[in-house]
Amino acid sequence: MNAMRCLCAGLGLLAMLRPACGAPVVAGPSPAERRIIDRQISRIADPATRRAVQGQDMAWQMTTFLCENAARAVLVRMGSQPHRFFLQDAGPGSQVVASAALVSGRGQFLRAGNGIEWVGFTWACHLDPATGHVVRLDVTPTGPVQAGP
């Protein structure tokens, strides 16, 4: 009887430790974050546009609907024009969902007052999964972006 109890306790402990021991963890939005994203998508009037947005990957949806407004304020303080920035680039993996609490990536902004200077940066959007709100957005400039191919 004690052996069975120990075995069951050990299996329970193993199940709890499994994510910490390297088992894959699927990153994605929390229920609160999902509600915010769904609410924003439901406000898109054109059905074709709404379907196209729903077809975007979760990194894009979390970046666009949870992080973009917080990024605008930070980037404007860094010299960006308010509506001339992208929280992505043309390369693969430019937006990554690490967890419901962290989305990160690479982006670029057009420097205000200089219509041809794009500045690259990396960013990390720290979220509160309980509310879906941005706690902090970190931006690190990486330098000028080279024009086209």
Sequence and secondary structure as in RCSB ss.txt:
>XXXX:A:sequence
MNAMRCLCAGLGLLAMLRPACGAPVVAGPSPAERRIIDRQISRIADPATRRAVQGQDMAWQMTTFLCENAARAVL
VRMGSQPHRFFLQDAGPGSQVVASAALVSGRGQFLRAGNGIEWVGFTWACHLDPATGHVVRLDVTPTGPVQAGP
>XXXX:A:secstr
 HHHHHHHHHHHHHHHHGGGGT        HHHHHHHHHHHHT   HHHHHHHHTS HHHHHIIIIIHHHHHHHH
HHTTEEEEEEES  SSTTSEEEEETTEEEEEEEEEETT TT EEEEEEEEEEETTTTEEEEEEEEEEEE     
